[in-house]
Amino acid sequence: MHTIQVALNLNSYPIYIGNNILTSQEILVSHIHGHQVLIVTQKNIGHLYLKSIEKNLAGYQYDVLLLADGEQYKNVAEWQTIFTELLQKNHDRSTTLIALGGGVVGDITGFAAACYQRGVNYIQIPTTLVAQVDSAIGGKTGINHFLAKNMLGAFYQPQCVIADIDTLRTLPSRAYIAGLAEVIKYALICDAEFFSWLEKNSHLVVAKKPEALLHIITTCAAHKAAIVAEDERDQGGRRELLNFGHTFGHALEAMGAYQAVLHGEAVAIGMMMAAEISTFVNGLSAKDVERIRCLLTVCGLPVHLPKQLQPIELIALMKRDKKNKNGKIKLILLEAVGRANSQDSISEEGLVALMEKVRSNFL
């Protein structure tokens, strides 16, 4: 087992990464400080892993809540069901919420924990690749508004993150492949050596070989922990680079009402679009663009925009991105593989023109 520390001023916590650690009572109960627990999960996850968690909670008052499955249910109504469960079962301020599942469960449970009685403890147990390498780490919690993604939320850190690699064996292939977009993102923004490793070992990663999984998850988690430690509340430091591909990606998700594409699929397309635009703005080499396109394709990720999509439609949704300031769209672009920067000097008209220039490469 590997342990990575998220070192913060007030709310430091460990990330545990390994095989068959979900059943470790020692890890779990050491981060539960009261006698009440609410496990928040989904039916498709609960039937696989709920018994393992429940076995470790002998002597606790624990309750279980099953959320609806899907990004489209990361909304106010579903969020409120957590409060209803907590109140009906008389959970007090010493309760601990356990988020057992993917990014949707982690985000919505974390936000509920931040709000219930002005804040209670929670633990992240991510069971998807995107959650293990990214969304479960860093304390960003929230829900979607029907007009834009993650518009309601809070920065609220968990007590710990328990990433059991064995849970990825039961993850549907499409969801696993989508999670690889977040893995590739880390390589592109800050780790050229890791990108080269992914190029050489993509077949092992796609095949879910245990050694490859351990390497990619620990590498990404270490990067995320270091970045969060520098900029816990995303105040314009290096943490904003984690949004590479997401400005375009979140807009694509919103266009499909969070049902047409998975988050990672949208991010993959967004990264490819950002890479192409980077050639005009940052002088990113054509060779690097092709390397990015090749790795995404080899991993089974999409690199094409919907044929009917018009740049102006996408930009209308990008203007709602929460990173934007003073009416300017903020983009994370690449200078080279492993090096990124933030740009907000491109006008809306200029962005339309750039998207039109690169559009033919995506159709």
KEKE-3310 file (N, C-alpha, C; in steps of 0.2 Angstrom, whole numbers, plus 5000, padded with zeros to 4 digits):
npx = (5004:5002:5005:5000:5002:4991:4996:4990:4987:4977:4969:4975:4977:4977:4980:4976:4982:4981:4980:4966:4962:4951:4944:4950:4949:4956:4961:4949:4941:4950:4948:4935:4926:4915:4900:4891:4887:4884:4883:4885:4880:4878:4866:4872:4885:4884:4880:4891:4902:4897:4895:4908:4911:4902:4905:4916:4910:4905:4897:4895:4882:4876:4870:4862:4862:4855:4859:4853:4859:4871:4877:4868:4860:4867:4862:4851:4840:4843:4854:4848:4841:4850:4851:4838:4839:4849:4843:4831:4836:4842:4855:4869:4880:4892:4893:4899:4900:4901:4908:4905:4909:4909:4914:4902:4895:4905:4907:4894:4891:4901:4898:4886:4891:4898:4888:4879:4872:4881:4893:4901:4911:4918:4922:4931:4929:4934:4928:4930:4941:4943:4939:4948:4960:4958:4945:4941:4951:4957:4946:4936:4919:4902:4887:4878:4870:4856:4860:4874:4889:4894:4891:4886:4893:4907:4923:4929:4937:4941:4942:4950:4956:4952:4959:4956:4963:4958:4944:4943:4942:4929:4924:4915:4920:4919:4918:4930:4940:4936:4941:4954:4957:4959:4971:4980:4979:4986:4999:5001:5000:5010:5021:5031:5039:5031:5021:5028:5031:5017:5015:5023:5018:5005:4997:4998:4991:4978:4974:4972:4983:4989:5001:5003:4992:4994:5005:5000:4990:4996:5005:4997:4990:4999:5004:4992:4990:5001:4999:4986:4990:4998:4988:4975:4961:4960:4964:4969:4982:4994:4985:4974:4978:4974:4962:4964:4958:4945:4937:4932:4927:4917:4908:4904:4898:4887:4880:4875:4866:4872:4872:4875:4889:4902:4911:4925:4927:4922:4932:4943:4941:4940:4954:4961:4956:4960:4974:4976:4973:4983:4994:4993:4993:5002:5013:5014:5021:5018:5022:5020:5006:5002:5007:4999:4986:4988:4990:4978:4970:4975:4972:4958:4950:4939:4942:4935:4924:4906:4898:4888:4890:4892:4905:4901:4890:4896:4905:4895:4891:4904:4906:4900:4908:4916:4929:4931:4934:4929:4922:4929:4934:4943:4957:4966:4981:4994:5011:5021:5022:5020:5020:5011:5000:4990:4977:4969:4967:4962:4950:4932:4928:4940:4942:4932:4936:4949:4944:4937:4947:4953:4943:4941:4950:4943:4932)
npy = (4994:5011:5027:5044:5060:5074:5089:5101:5117:5117:5106:5093:5077:5059:5049:5033:5021:5005:4987:4978:4985:4990:4982:4984:4986:4993:5005:5012:5014:5021:5034:5038:5047:5048:5040:5037:5034:5037:5029:5033:5029:5020:5010:5001:5001:4998:4985:4978:4982:4986:4977:4974:4986:4987:4977:4982:4990:4986:4989:5002:5015:5013:5019:5017:5025:5025:5033:5040:5034:5042:5057:5067:5067:5073:5084:5097:5091:5077:5079:5084:5073:5067:5074:5072:5059:5059:5067:5060:5049:5053:5059:5066:5080:5073:5064:5053:5054:5043:5042:5031:5027:5034:5049:5057:5053:5056:5070:5075:5069:5075:5088:5088:5085:5096:5105:5100:5103:5113:5107:5092:5077:5068:5054:5048:5035:5031:5023:5023:5026:5040:5046:5041:5046:5059:5067:5064:5069:5083:5091:5098:5100:5097:5101:5100:5114:5115:5123:5124:5116:5110:5122:5125:5123:5118:5121:5108:5097:5079:5067:5056:5048:5033:5023:5009:4998:4987:4989:4994:4983:4979:4990:4997:4995:5007:5017:5016:5018:5032:5038:5038:5049:5059:5055:5056:5070:5075:5071:5079:5093:5094:5084:5078:5066:5057:5057:5051:5039:5034:5033:5023:5012:5011:5000:4991:4999:5001:4988:4986:4981:4977:4982:4993:5001:5004:5012:5023:5028:5032:5041:5051:5055:5059:5071:5078:5080:5088:5099:5104:5106:5118:5127:5127:5132:5135:5148:5154:5150:5137:5127:5129:5124:5112:5112:5109:5106:5105:5117:5117:5104:5103:5111:5104:5093:5099:5103:5091:5088:5081:5068:5063:5062:5055:5062:5061:5058:5069:5078:5073:5076:5090:5093:5090:5099:5111:5108:5110:5123:5129:5128:5140:5150:5147:5142:5128:5113:5104:5091:5088:5090:5079:5068:5069:5067:5054:5046:5048:5042:5029:5025:5024:5035:5048:5060:5069:5082:5084:5083:5092:5103:5120:5132:5144:5140:5132:5141:5149:5142:5140:5152:5153:5146:5143:5148:5159:5177:5194:5194:5187:5173:5160:5150:5135:5131:5123:5124:5115:5097:5092:5105:5119:5133:5148:5156:5171:5181:5180:5186:5184:5184:5181:5168:5161:5162:5155:5142:5139:5138:5126:5117:5108:5098:5090:5085)
npz = (5000:4996:5003:5002:5007:5009:5011:5021:5028:5039:5037:5034:5026:5023:5008:5004:4994:4986:4984:4988:5000:5004:5012:5024:5041:5050:5043:5039:5051:5059:5055:5058:5069:5077:5083:5073:5056:5039:5025:5008:4992:4977:4968:4959:4963:4977:4978:4975:4984:4997:5007:5012:5017:5027:5036:5043:5052:5063:5079:5077:5073:5058:5043:5026:5011:4995:4980:4965:4949:4938:4930:4927:4938:4948:4957:4964:4970:4972:4981:4992:4997:5004:5016:5021:5024:5034:5044:5047:5052:5063:5064:5072:5075:5076:5066:5053:5035:5022:5006:4994:4979:4962:4954:4955:4966:4976:4975:4977:4990:4998:4997:5004:5016:5019:5022:5031:5047:5047:5044:5044:5046:5032:5022:5008:4997:4983:4968:4955:4941:4937:4949:4958:4953:4953:4956:4969:4977:4985:4989:4982:4981:4975:4966:4950:4941:4930:4920:4920:4924:4941:4948:4960:4976:4988:4995:5004:5014:5014:5027:5024:5009:5002:4991:4982:4971:4966:4964:4952:4943:4941:4935:4922:4905:4896:4906:4913:4902:4900:4911:4909:4903:4912:4918:4908:4907:4918:4914:4903:4908:4918:4918:4908:4907:4912:4903:4892:4897:4897:4884:4880:4888:4886:4882:4893:4902:4897:4897:4911:4919:4935:4940:4932:4934:4948:4946:4938:4946:4958:4954:4948:4959:4968:4961:4961:4975:4978:4971:4976:4989:4987:4983:4990:4989:4975:4970:4959:4957:4953:4953:4944:4932:4932:4926:4912:4897:4902:4901:4888:4889:4899:4894:4883:4890:4896:4885:4881:4891:4901:4898:4885:4883:4893:4907:4906:4892:4886:4891:4885:4872:4874:4878:4866:4858:4865:4863:4850:4848:4855:4847:4839:4849:4859:4852:4852:4846:4830:4831:4844:4846:4838:4845:4856:4851:4846:4858:4865:4856:4855:4868:4867:4868:4863:4850:4842:4838:4839:4824:4820:4828:4832:4834:4840:4848:4858:4864:4870:4881:4887:4892:4904:4913:4929:4931:4924:4923:4925:4913:4904:4895:4902:4897:4898:4891:4881:4882:4879:4879:4895:4900:4904:4903:4909:4900:4896:4887:4875:4864:4863:4849:4843:4848:4842:4829:4830:4834:4822:4813:4818:4817:4807:4809:4818:4814)
capx = (5000:5006:5001:5002:4999:4989:4998:4987:4988:4973:4965:4979:4974:4981:4977:4979:4982:4983:4976:4962:4963:4944:4942:4954:4945:4961:4961:4943:4939:4954:4946:4928:4927:4909:4897:4886:4890:4880:4886:4881:4882:4873:4864:4877:4891:4883:4879:4898:4906:4894:4896:4915:4912:4898:4908:4920:4907:4901:4897:4892:4875:4877:4864:4864:4858:4857:4858:4852:4865:4871:4879:4862:4857:4871:4858:4849:4835:4846:4858:4843:4839:4855:4849:4832:4841:4852:4838:4826:4839:4844:4862:4871:4886:4898:4892:4903:4898:4906:4906:4907:4907:4913:4914:4896:4894:4910:4905:4887:4892:4906:4895:4881:4895:4900:4882:4874:4874:4887:4900:4902:4916:4917:4928:4931:4931:4932:4928:4931:4948:4943:4939:4954:4966:4957:4940:4941:4957:4957:4941:4931:4913:4897:4882:4877:4864:4855:4863:4881:4892:4898:4890:4885:4898:4911:4929:4928:4942:4939:4946:4955:4954:4954:4958:4957:4964:4954:4938:4943:4941:4922:4922:4913:4926:4919:4920:4938:4943:4935:4945:4961:4958:4962:4977:4984:4979:4992:5006:5002:5001:5016:5025:5033:5042:5025:5018:5032:5029:5011:5016:5027:5015:4997:4994:4997:4986:4972:4973:4972:4988:4990:5007:5002:4987:4997:5009:4997:4986:5000:5008:4992:4988:5005:5003:4986:4991:5006:4995:4981:4994:5000:4983:4969:4955:4960:4964:4973:4989:4995:4979:4970:4981:4971:4956:4966:4953:4939:4933:4928:4924:4911:4902:4901:4894:4881:4876:4871:4862:4876:4870:4877:4896:4905:4915:4932:4926:4922:4938:4948:4939:4942:4961:4963:4954:4965:4981:4976:4973:4989:4999:4992:4994:5009:5018:5015:5023:5014:5024:5017:4999:5001:5008:4993:4981:4989:4989:4971:4966:4977:4968:4951:4946:4937:4946:4931:4918:4900:4898:4883:4892:4895:4909:4897:4886:4900:4907:4890:4892:4910:4906:4897:4913:4917:4935:4931:4934:4928:4919:4934:4935:4950:4958:4972:4984:5000:5017:5024:5020:5022:5021:5005:4999:4983:4977:4962:4968:4959:4943:4927:4928:4946:4942:4928:4941:4953:4940:4935:4953:4955:4937:4941:4953:4939:4926)
capy = (5000:5018:5033:5050:5065:5080:5093:5108:5121:5115:5100:5088:5070:5054:5045:5027:5017:4999:4982:4974:4989:4992:4978:4986:4990:4998:5011:5015:5016:5026:5041:5039:5050:5048:5033:5037:5034:5036:5027:5036:5025:5019:5002:4997:5000:4995:4977:4975:4983:4988:4972:4975:4992:4986:4972:4985:4995:4983:4993:5009:5016:5015:5019:5017:5028:5024:5038:5038:5034:5046:5064:5071:5067:5077:5090:5099:5086:5071:5081:5085:5066:5065:5078:5069:5053:5061:5069:5055:5044:5057:5059:5072:5083:5069:5058:5053:5052:5039:5042:5025:5027:5038:5056:5060:5051:5059:5077:5076:5068:5080:5095:5087:5085:5103:5109:5097:5106:5117:5104:5085:5073:5063:5049:5047:5029:5031:5016:5024:5029:5047:5048:5039:5050:5067:5071:5062:5072:5090:5095:5101:5096:5101:5098:5104:5117:5113:5128:5124:5111:5111:5129:5125:5118:5121:5118:5104:5092:5073:5064:5052:5045:5026:5021:5002:4997:4981:4991:4995:4977:4979:4996:4996:4997:5014:5022:5016:5022:5039:5040:5039:5056:5063:5053:5060:5077:5076:5071:5085:5099:5095:5078:5075:5060:5052:5056:5046:5032:5032:5031:5016:5007:5012:4993:4989:5003:4999:4981:4986:4977:4980:4987:4999:5004:5007:5018:5029:5031:5035:5047:5057:5057:5063:5077:5082:5082:5093:5105:5106:5109:5125:5131:5123:5135:5137:5155:5157:5147:5131:5122:5131:5121:5105:5112:5108:5102:5105:5122:5114:5098:5105:5114:5098:5089:5103:5103:5084:5087:5077:5061:5061:5059:5054:5067:5060:5058:5077:5081:5071:5081:5097:5093:5090:5106:5115:5107:5113:5131:5130:5129:5147:5155:5146:5139:5121:5110:5100:5085:5087:5089:5072:5064:5069:5064:5047:5043:5048:5037:5022:5023:5023:5041:5052:5066:5073:5086:5082:5086:5097:5108:5126:5135:5149:5137:5130:5147:5152:5138:5141:5159:5151:5143:5147:5150:5165:5183:5200:5192:5184:5166:5158:5143:5132:5129:5120:5127:5109:5092:5093:5112:5122:5140:5150:5162:5174:5187:5179:5188:5179:5184:5178:5161:5158:5161:5149:5136:5138:5136:5119:5113:5103:5092:5087:5082)
capz = (5000:4996:5007:5000:5012:5006:5017:5021:5035:5044:5036:5030:5026:5019:5002:5004:4987:4986:4982:4993:5006:5005:5018:5030:5046:5053:5040:5039:5058:5062:5052:5060:5076:5081:5083:5068:5050:5034:5018:5002:4987:4971:4968:4955:4967:4983:4978:4974:4989:5003:5013:5014:5022:5033:5041:5047:5056:5069:5084:5075:5070:5051:5038:5019:5006:4988:4975:4958:4945:4932:4931:4927:4945:4953:4957:4971:4973:4975:4986:4998:5000:5010:5022:5023:5027:5040:5049:5049:5056:5069:5064:5075:5072:5076:5061:5047:5029:5018:4999:4991:4972:4958:4955:4956:4973:4980:4974:4981:4997:5001:4998:5009:5023:5021:5024:5036:5053:5046:5043:5047:5043:5027:5019:5001:4995:4976:4965:4947:4939:4937:4955:4961:4952:4953:4959:4976:4980:4984:4993:4978:4981:4972:4962:4944:4939:4923:4915:4920:4929:4947:4950:4968:4980:4993:4996:5010:5013:5018:5033:5021:5003:5001:4983:4981:4964:4965:4962:4945:4939:4940:4932:4915:4901:4894:4911:4914:4897:4901:4917:4907:4900:4918:4919:4902:4908:4922:4910:4898:4911:4922:4919:4901:4908:4913:4896:4888:4900:4895:4877:4880:4892:4885:4881:4900:4906:4894:4900:4918:4923:4942:4941:4928:4938:4954:4944:4936:4951:4963:4950:4948:4966:4971:4958:4964:4982:4978:4968:4981:4995:4985:4981:4992:4987:4968:4970:4953:4957:4949:4953:4939:4927:4932:4921:4905:4893:4905:4899:4882:4891:4903:4889:4879:4894:4897:4878:4880:4897:4905:4897:4879:4884:4900:4909:4903:4885:4885:4893:4880:4866:4876:4878:4859:4855:4868:4860:4843:4849:4858:4841:4837:4854:4862:4848:4853:4840:4827:4833:4851:4845:4835:4850:4860:4847:4845:4864:4866:4851:4857:4874:4865:4869:4857:4848:4837:4840:4836:4817:4820:4833:4830:4839:4844:4853:4863:4868:4874:4887:4890:4896:4911:4917:4935:4931:4920:4927:4921:4907:4899:4895:4903:4894:4900:4885:4882:4879:4876:4883:4901:4902:4903:4906:4908:4895:4896:4883:4868:4864:4860:4842:4842:4850:4837:4823:4831:4833:4815:4810:4819:4817:4802:4812:4823:4811)
cpx = (5004:5001:5004:4998:4997:4990:4995:4988:4984:4970:4969:4976:4978:4977:4980:4977:4985:4978:4972:4963:4955:4941:4946:4950:4949:4961:4955:4941:4943:4952:4938:4929:4921:4906:4892:4889:4884:4884:4882:4884:4877:4872:4869:4883:4890:4883:4886:4902:4903:4895:4903:4915:4908:4901:4913:4917:4903:4902:4895:4885:4877:4871:4867:4859:4860:4855:4856:4858:4865:4873:4873:4858:4861:4867:4855:4844:4838:4851:4854:4841:4844:4853:4843:4834:4844:4847:4833:4829:4843:4852:4864:4877:4893:4898:4898:4900:4903:4904:4909:4905:4912:4913:4908:4894:4899:4908:4899:4887:4896:4902:4889:4885:4897:4894:4879:4877:4880:4894:4901:4908:4914:4923:4926:4933:4929:4933:4929:4938:4948:4942:4945:4960:4965:4951:4939:4946:4956:4951:4936:4925:4908:4892:4881:4870:4863:4858:4871:4883:4895:4897:4889:4889:4902:4918:4929:4932:4939:4944:4952:4952:4957:4953:4960:4957:4959:4947:4937:4942:4934:4920:4920:4919:4925:4921:4927:4941:4942:4940:4952:4963:4961:4969:4982:4984:4985:4999:5007:5003:5008:5021:5026:5036:5036:5022:5022:5031:5022:5011:5018:5023:5007:4994:4993:4991:4979:4969:4972:4977:4989:4996:5006:4997:4990:5001:5005:4993:4990:5004:5003:4990:4993:5005:4998:4987:4996:5003:4990:4985:4996:4994:4976:4962:4955:4959:4969:4980:4989:4989:4974:4972:4977:4964:4958:4961:4946:4934:4928:4924:4917:4906:4899:4896:4887:4877:4872:4867:4865:4874:4873:4884:4897:4910:4922:4932:4926:4928:4943:4947:4942:4950:4964:4961:4959:4972:4981:4977:4980:4995:4999:4994:5000:5014:5019:5016:5018:5015:5020:5009:4998:5002:5002:4987:4982:4988:4982:4968:4968:4973:4961:4947:4945:4941:4942:4926:4912:4900:4894:4885:4895:4899:4905:4893:4890:4903:4902:4890:4898:4910:4903:4902:4915:4924:4936:4931:4933:4926:4923:4934:4942:4951:4965:4975:4991:5006:5021:5021:5024:5023:5015:5004:4992:4983:4969:4962:4965:4952:4938:4927:4935:4946:4937:4932:4946:4950:4938:4941:4955:4949:4938:4945:4949:4933:4926)
cpy = (5006:5023:5039:5055:5071:5085:5100:5111:5118:5108:5094:5081:5065:5051:5039:5023:5010:4994:4979:4978:4991:4988:4979:4990:4995:5005:5015:5018:5021:5034:5042:5041:5050:5040:5032:5037:5033:5035:5029:5032:5025:5011:4998:4996:4997:4988:4974:4976:4985:4983:4972:4980:4990:4981:4976:4990:4992:4988:5001:5009:5018:5014:5019:5021:5027:5030:5036:5038:5038:5054:5068:5071:5070:5084:5091:5094:5080:5073:5082:5078:5064:5068:5074:5063:5054:5063:5064:5050:5047:5057:5066:5075:5079:5064:5059:5051:5048:5039:5036:5025:5031:5045:5059:5059:5055:5067:5079:5075:5073:5086:5094:5088:5092:5107:5106:5099:5110:5114:5097:5082:5069:5059:5048:5040:5028:5024:5017:5027:5036:5050:5047:5044:5058:5069:5069:5066:5080:5094:5099:5097:5100:5097:5103:5108:5115:5117:5127:5119:5113:5119:5130:5120:5122:5117:5114:5098:5085:5072:5060:5050:5038:5023:5014:5000:4991:4983:4992:4989:4976:4985:4994:4999:5005:5019:5022:5020:5030:5042:5041:5046:5061:5061:5056:5067:5079:5076:5077:5091:5100:5089:5075:5068:5055:5051:5051:5039:5029:5030:5024:5010:5008:5005:4990:4993:5001:4992:4980:4982:4981:4984:4993:5004:5008:5013:5024:5032:5035:5041:5053:5059:5061:5070:5081:5084:5088:5100:5108:5109:5116:5130:5128:5126:5137:5144:5158:5155:5141:5126:5123:5127:5114:5106:5112:5104:5103:5111:5120:5108:5099:5107:5109:5094:5093:5103:5096:5083:5082:5069:5059:5058:5059:5060:5066:5060:5065:5080:5079:5075:5088:5098:5093:5097:5111:5115:5111:5120:5133:5131:5136:5151:5154:5143:5131:5117:5105:5093:5083:5086:5082:5067:5063:5065:5056:5043:5043:5043:5030:5020:5022:5029:5045:5058:5071:5076:5083:5086:5092:5103:5114:5129:5140:5146:5134:5135:5150:5148:5139:5148:5158:5148:5147:5150:5157:5171:5189:5199:5189:5177:5164:5151:5141:5129:5126:5124:5121:5103:5092:5100:5116:5129:5142:5156:5165:5181:5186:5181:5183:5178:5180:5170:5158:5157:5156:5143:5134:5135:5128:5115:5107:5097:5088:5084:5075)
cpz = (5000:5000:5005:5005:5008:5012:5016:5028:5040:5043:5032:5031:5022:5013:5003:4997:4988:4984:4988:5000:5008:5011:5024:5035:5049:5050:5041:5046:5061:5060:5054:5068:5080:5081:5077:5061:5045:5027:5013:4996:4981:4971:4965:4958:4974:4983:4977:4981:4996:5009:5016:5019:5028:5038:5045:5052:5061:5075:5083:5073:5063:5047:5031:5015:4999:4983:4969:4954:4939:4934:4931:4934:4950:4954:4964:4974:4976:4981:4993:5001:5005:5016:5025:5027:5034:5046:5051:5053:5062:5070:5067:5072:5072:5071:5056:5041:5025:5011:4996:4984:4968:4959:4957:4964:4978:4980:4978:4988:5001:5002:5003:5016:5024:5024:5030:5043:5053:5046:5047:5043:5037:5025:5012:5000:4987:4972:4957:4947:4940:4944:4959:4960:4952:4957:4967:4980:4980:4987:4989:4978:4978:4968:4955:4945:4932:4918:4915:4925:4935:4949:4957:4971:4985:4993:5003:5010:5017:5023:5029:5014:5003:4994:4983:4974:4962:4962:4955:4940:4937:4937:4925:4910:4898:4900:4913:4909:4898:4906:4915:4904:4906:4919:4914:4904:4913:4919:4906:4902:4915:4922:4912:4902:4909:4907:4892:4890:4898:4888:4876:4883:4891:4885:4888:4904:4903:4897:4907:4922:4930:4943:4938:4932:4944:4952:4942:4941:4956:4960:4950:4954:4969:4967:4961:4971:4982:4976:4973:4987:4993:4985:4983:4989:4980:4967:4964:4953:4952:4948:4947:4932:4926:4928:4914:4902:4896:4903:4893:4885:4894:4899:4885:4883:4895:4891:4878:4887:4901:4904:4890:4879:4891:4901:4905:4896:4883:4886:4888:4874:4867:4876:4871:4856:4858:4865:4854:4843:4851:4853:4839:4842:4858:4858:4849:4846:4837:4829:4840:4850:4842:4840:4855:4857:4847:4852:4866:4862:4853:4863:4873:4867:4863:4856:4843:4840:4836:4829:4817:4824:4830:4835:4843:4850:4859:4867:4872:4881:4891:4894:4903:4915:4923:4935:4928:4925:4922:4914:4902:4900:4896:4901:4897:4893:4886:4879:4876:4880:4889:4904:4900:4906:4905:4904:4896:4892:4876:4869:4861:4853:4840:4843:4845:4831:4824:4831:4826:4812:4811:4819:4812:4804:4817:4821:4808)
residu = (MET:HIS:THR:ILE:GLN:VAL:ALA:LEU:ASN:LEU:ASN:SER:TYR:PRO:ILE:TYR:ILE:GLY:ASN:ASN:ILE:LEU:THR:SER:GLN:GLU:ILE:LEU:VAL:SER:HIS:ILE:HIS:GLY:HIS:GLN:VAL:LEU:ILE:VAL:THR:GLN:LYS:ASN:ILE:GLY:HIS:LEU:TYR:LEU:LYS:SER:ILE:GLU:LYS:ASN:LEU:ALA:GLY:TYR:GLN:TYR:ASP:VAL:LEU:LEU:LEU:ALA:ASP:GLY:GLU:GLN:TYR:LYS:ASN:VAL:ALA:GLU:TRP:GLN:THR:ILE:PHE:THR:GLU:LEU:LEU:GLN:LYS:ASN:HIS:ASP:ARG:SER:THR:THR:LEU:ILE:ALA:LEU:GLY:GLY:GLY:VAL:VAL:GLY:ASP:ILE:THR:GLY:PHE:ALA:ALA:ALA:CYS:TYR:GLN:ARG:GLY:VAL:ASN:TYR:ILE:GLN:ILE:PRO:THR:THR:LEU:VAL:ALA:GLN:VAL:ASP:SER:ALA:ILE:GLY:GLY:LYS:THR:GLY:ILE:ASN:HIS:PHE:LEU:ALA:LYS:ASN:MET:LEU:GLY:ALA:PHE:TYR:GLN:PRO:GLN:CYS:VAL:ILE:ALA:ASP:ILE:ASP:THR:LEU:ARG:THR:LEU:PRO:SER:ARG:ALA:TYR:ILE:ALA:GLY:LEU:ALA:GLU:VAL:ILE:LYS:TYR:ALA:LEU:ILE:CYS:ASP:ALA:GLU:PHE:PHE:SER:TRP:LEU:GLU:LYS:ASN:SER:HIS:LEU:VAL:VAL:ALA:LYS:LYS:PRO:GLU:ALA:LEU:LEU:HIS:ILE:ILE:THR:THR:CYS:ALA:ALA:HIS:LYS:ALA:ALA:ILE:VAL:ALA:GLU:ASP:GLU:ARG:ASP:GLN:GLY:GLY:ARG:ARG:GLU:LEU:LEU:ASN:PHE:GLY:HIS:THR:PHE:GLY:HIS:ALA:LEU:GLU:ALA:MET:GLY:ALA:TYR:GLN:ALA:VAL:LEU:HIS:GLY:GLU:ALA:VAL:ALA:ILE:GLY:MET:MET:MET:ALA:ALA:GLU:ILE:SER:THR:PHE:VAL:ASN:GLY:LEU:SER:ALA:LYS:ASP:VAL:GLU:ARG:ILE:ARG:CYS:LEU:LEU:THR:VAL:CYS:GLY:LEU:PRO:VAL:HIS:LEU:PRO:LYS:GLN:LEU:GLN:PRO:ILE:GLU:LEU:ILE:ALA:LEU:MET:LYS:ARG:ASP:LYS:LYS:ASN:LYS:ASN:GLY:LYS:ILE:LYS:LEU:ILE:LEU:LEU:GLU:ALA:VAL:GLY:ARG:ALA:ASN:SER:GLN:ASP:SER:ILE:SER:GLU:GLU:GLY:LEU:VAL:ALA:LEU:MET:GLU:LYS:VAL:ARG:SER:ASN:PHE:LEU)
# end
